[in-house]
Amino acid sequence: MTEYAPLSLHVPEPAVRPGGVPDFSTIKIPQAGSVARPEVDADPQSIRDLAYSVIRVLNRKGEAVGPWAGLLSDTELLEGLRHMMTLRAFDARMLMAQRQGKTSFYMQHMGEEAVSCAFRMAVRPGDMNFPTYRQAGLLIAGGYPLFEMACQIYSNEHDPMKGRQLPVMYSSKEHGFFSISGNLATQYIQAVGWAMASAIKHDNKIAIAWIGDGATAESDFHAALVFASTYHAPVVLNIVNNQWAISTFQGIARGGSGTFAARGLGFGIPALRVDGNDYLAVHAVAAWACERARRNLGPTLIEHVTYRVGAHSTSDDPSGYRPKEESDAWPLGDPVIRLKNHLITRGAWSEQRHKQAEAEILDTVVAAQKQAESYGTLSSGPKPSARDMFEDVFAEMPEHLRRQRQQAGV
């Protein structure tokens, strides 16, 4: 009988720990404009290489190059820049409010603003996003009021969720933003189901699903890919790979697949990777995938390669699991600065106008914040009524809930 050495368990390790030198050498970054743009109806087998490359438009000089460039005008790009700047300013104010005890919890988007803000430009009225907690750019770029967002975060008497959701877990059917769930990955299978229902009704609306790299380890992610592939659901499946889950690096969830996008190949789903810090590239890929869904060609999986600059949330301290200097070493840069430099290169923007816009946007954000605080915060002022917990749940309230409300005296 052959003797074998004892078995051992493989546990993936990040390239560097706190105190070490940041290392992104494993991320292969092709030249901007070097990745081909296939036809929308391309066979998934013919574009397998897109699951292992990175689609980029902006080069180091701030120029837009290659086959994915040229879809947006300067006016549209300036609007997109303001969306990202607004999200960043709103983040800063709400993070400060959390530190002041005005809310219990907050999650920043720092470094990831282009992913949601640019994608929103490819979405049409009636489409439905099934987001995670770091896609507030979909709302801001869609014109959702900052005042309403702040009220939801403060859980005050004007909170659209009436205190029934954690801060930053927004919901707006009108703006195509499905209620965020604190349970990871649930929105993926919900998005596929919604898309299937749209197809069954012969409607023309598509669904867009969002998930983080860590949550792809959840079973709902894989179940969603099975149903999307089998029924050719009109859905875009987004994976935001910001390198870190709450405290573990992306390799834990990715396993041995090489890239997250490659997960789609096993299901016969077209899969692409895009530079998530390149506003033009994100929009171009989003437009390609959305058109594919609208033409009834089935699902597309997109991996957005980006970096979470800040903590996972206000409950997290990233210095415990990654070097403090790591964000400075991230090779794909800052999405706001990159789009700003592109517009300056084109002569459509300037440093002076950018500083002026920063001041104007901050004034707008502060005004919305003050208006929201006039209706109360978590620590002071009026709160939603306790009776609200009984409303908007059943079309006809069951007798046991009716009794409970009467006992509570609300």
Beta strands, then each sheet from edge to edge (+ up, - down):
strand 1: 128-130
strand 2: 207-212
strand 3: 235-241
strand 4: 271-275
strand 5: 300-305
sheet 1: 1+ 2+ 3+ 5+ 4+
end
